[in-house]
C-alpha cells in the first residue's frame, strides 16, 4: 500500500519550498504519494494552516509543521505503510 503525504502551503513561502524539496528527495527513496495543496484563497484552509505552514500530513495524520525531518519522515511513512494508514 502506498502512503499518502500531503503538504499544505502557499506560494512565496520559503519554508514551504524547503519542505517540498525534502519531500521530493525522500519520495524517491520511500515511494510515497505526494499531494501539494495550495491553501491560498481557501478560507477554511487559510484559517486552519496559515500560521503553521508548511504543514505535512503522513497517512492522514499531522506529522510536521514549519520543517520536515527526513529521518522522522521515513519512520512515519514506514509506520503508516505497515498499519495501512
C-alpha positions in Angstrom: 0.0 0.0 0.0 1.3 3.4 -0.9 1.3 6.1 1.8 -0.2 9.5 1.0 1.8 12.5 2.2 0.1 15.9 1.9 1.9 19.2 2.1 -0.3 22.3 2.8 1.5 25.5 1.8 1.3 28.7 -0.2 3.2 30.5 -3.0 6.0 32.7 -1.7 6.5 30.6 1.4 10.2 29.9 1.7 9.8 27.2 4.3 7.2 25.5 2.1 9.7 25.4 -0.8 12.3 23.9 1.5 9.8 21.3 2.8 8.8 20.4 -0.7 12.4 19.8 -1.6 12.9 17.5 1.3 9.7 15.6 0.4 10.6 15.3 -3.3 14.0 13.8 -2.4 12.6 11.4 0.2 9.7 10.4 -2.2 12.3 8.8 -4.5 13.7 6.8 -1.6 10.5 5.9 0.3 8.0 5.7 -2.6 5.1 7.6 -1.1 2.4 9.6 -3.0 2.8 13.4 -2.5 0.0 15.8 -2.8 0.7 19.5 -2.6 -2.2 21.7 -1.5 -2.2 25.5 -2.0 -4.2 27.0 0.8 -4.3 30.4 -0.9 -7.9 31.7 -1.3 -9.5 28.8 0.6 -10.8 30.4 3.7 -11.1 27.2 5.7 -7.6 26.0 4.8 -6.2 29.5 5.5 -7.8 29.5 8.9 -6.6 26.0 9.7 -3.0 26.3 8.4 -1.8 29.8 7.6 0.1 30.4 10.8 1.7 26.9 10.7 2.7 26.4 7.0 4.2 24.3 5.8 2.0 21.6 7.4 2.6 18.0 6.4 0.3 15.0 6.9 1.5 11.4 6.6 -1.1 8.7 6.2 -3.8 11.2 7.3 -2.0 12.2 10.5 -0.4 15.6 11.1 3.3 14.9 11.2 5.2 18.2 10.7 4.8 22.0 10.7 7.5 24.5 9.6 10.1 21.9 8.8 10.3 18.3 7.7 12.8 16.0 9.4 13.9 13.3 6.8 14.6 10.6 9.4 11.3 11.2 11.2 9.5 11.3 7.8 11.0 7.8 6.9 9.8 6.5 10.3 6.3 7.8 9.9 6.0 6.6 6.3 7.2 3.2 7.2 4.8 3.0 10.2 1.9 4.2 8.1 2.6 1.6 5.4 2.6 -1.1 8.0 -0.6 0.0 9.7 -2.4 0.7 6.5 -3.0 4.3 7.3 
